[in-house]
Amino acid sequence: MSVTPHDCIDRIRCPAIEGLPTDTVIMLHNSRVHIVQLRRGIEATARQVQRARKAAWDSIFLLAALRRNGF
């Protein structure tokens, strides 16, 4: 699983807020900020999982090489 540009969220569409009460606008803004934070967290987690998988494979190959060399 690799992270591609298609997995990243560059833009989030915003609803038209003209004429809405202030409380509603604040709630929408806070929700949008929270969604962006969640998506960034998911992207970071995907990168960490990818790195962990690579590290595990590297360890497997290193151990195999050490066994071949008699260690």
C-alpha positions in Angstrom: 0.0 0.0 0.0 1.6 3.2 -1.1 0.4 6.7 -0.7 -0.2 8.4 -4.0 -1.3 12.0 -4.7 -4.8 10.7 -5.2 -4.9 9.6 -1.6 -4.1 13.1 -0.3 -6.8 15.6 0.2 -5.8 19.0 -1.3 -9.2 20.7 -1.3 -12.4 20.4 0.7 -15.4 22.0 -0.8 -17.1 24.6 1.4 -20.8 25.2 1.5 -22.3 28.6 0.7 -22.6 30.3 4.1 -24.1 33.6 3.0 -27.1 34.4 5.1 -26.6 31.6 7.7 -26.6 32.4 11.4 -23.2 33.0 13.0 -23.5 29.9 15.2 -24.1 27.7 12.1 -21.1 29.2 10.3 -18.9 28.6 13.4 -20.1 25.0 13.6 -19.4 24.4 9.9 -15.9 25.9 10.2 -15.1 23.8 13.2 -16.4 20.7 11.4 -14.3 21.5 8.4 -11.2 22.0 10.5 -11.8 18.7 12.2 -12.3 16.9 8.9 -9.0 18.3 7.6 -7.2 17.2 10.8 -8.7 13.7 10.5 -7.7 13.3 6.9 -4.1 14.5 7.6 -3.9 12.0 10.4 -5.1 9.2 8.1 -2.5 10.2 5.5 0.3 10.3 8.1 -0.8 6.9 9.4 -0.7 5.4 5.9 2.9 6.7 5.4 3.9 5.2 8.8 2.4 1.8 7.9 4.2 1.9 4.6 7.5 2.6 6.3 6.9 -0.1 8.9 6.2 -2.7 6.2 9.4 -1.7 4.4 11.4 -2.0 7.6 9.9 -5.4 8.2 10.9 -6.6 4.7 14.4 -5.1 5.1 14.8 -7.0 8.4 13.7 -10.3 6.8 16.2 -9.8 3.9 19.0 -8.9 6.4 18.3 -12.0 8.5 18.3 -14.2 5.4 21.6 -12.7 4.3 23.1 -13.2 7.7 21.9 -16.9 7.8 23.5 -17.5 4.3 26.8 -16.1 5.6 26.8 -18.4 8.6 25.7 -16.1 11.4 
